[in-house]
Amino acid sequence: MIRVTVVGAAGRMGREVCRAALEDPEVELAGGVLEPGSPALGSDLGELCGLGRKVGVAASEEPPEDAGVLVEFTTPEATVEHLSYGRPAVIGTTGLSGEQLARVEEAARSVPIVLAPNMSVGVNLLLEAVRRLSAELAGYDIEIVEAHHRGKRDAPSGTALLLGRAAASGRGQRLEDVAVYGREGISPRREGEIGIHALRGGAVVGEHRVILYGQGEEVEVVHRALSRRTFAEGALRAARFVAAAEPGLYTMQDVLSGTG
């Protein structure tokens, strides 16, 4: 059994991870961390996550002494601050800047960290399919369309960028050199570019489409998250991995392959 502490326990994903941990017989929910001044501080995590019963673990401002693995879906600024805890971590926060990513990499020299913009097993298995399609259909135009709920902060999503990098790598390119984010005005397609478009509205959990347009056919791969539970279960799978891993920065591909 592994111990897990959820950072940002009152958020959409935080509540889902808490609930998944409480329902997983191989996981012990050690704590839930909230920002200072949160009205939910002191709340029982079983009630906070909607489980409908008390579990005897209260939300606090700091991780407990025996926190185990930290699982975090918060903001880039908060995530960087929480690196000071110096504990093994699973980070699903998206929108980190280059400087913030460098801070995560530095922290991973001392503790194992899984950093993944999408914890879904399905999405992470899809990456290789996108890479291969891009390579085999080298002359096809690629467009990526993602949709999320109206409250999502970053655009495009971290998953869309992940898929874009997989498509670019299939052709020996860097996404930064070929990406076009949306189009406006007179904007004809350049040879080899990868278009990325973000939709925001309602309560969409997450949808990602990669479309390859040829002269005589279209090939499309789609992933739809029907519930945040799929991300929560992926995060707990990553927590199991990181609990036994050596210091270093890992991806969900490492988790799925057991490399670490």
Disulfide bonds with the S-S distance in Angstrom:
none
